[in-house]
């Protein structure tokens, strides 16, 4: 089928601007701390556009089982996520909120419907992970990546205190 010149011009941006459907796997390490009072960190994971706005919140891990939703009180300690997306969010966020994780290595996988990565225009992005711990510190790690991805994308970065190694795989 041959497209008229006007229809062909309309279809080109639609074909070239979107990323292909992809699964995003995020692996992150929460270091074992040798401190008198240890609390599991609250963690937020999101995709950030080049202008640092939030494209998609992937996970908000906090004490979801505290009586009277008391765990929500400390979510704002993840200050960067809170200022960019959390204030407008109603917690718990269905399919996004989850329980805190213990020290160790953790992997979370998100499909394209959850991340919206298949609908993002071509460009530079960052996977951002922020951890905050009661009676502890706060740390943010950004892992840059570019869409559309040709084949598999793998990138990593590392934290220094509250987060260890952070890596992403996009397939």
Buried (B, 14 or more C-beta within 10 A) or exposed (E): EEEEEEEEEEEEEEEEEBBEEBBBBBBBBBBEBEEEEBBBBBBBBBBBBEEEEBBBBBBBBBBBEEEEEEBBEBBBBBBBBBEBBBEEBEBBBEEBBBEBBEBEEBEBEBEBEBBBBBBBEEBEBBBBBBBBBEEBEBBBBBBEBBBBBEEEBBBEBEBEEBBBBBBBBBE
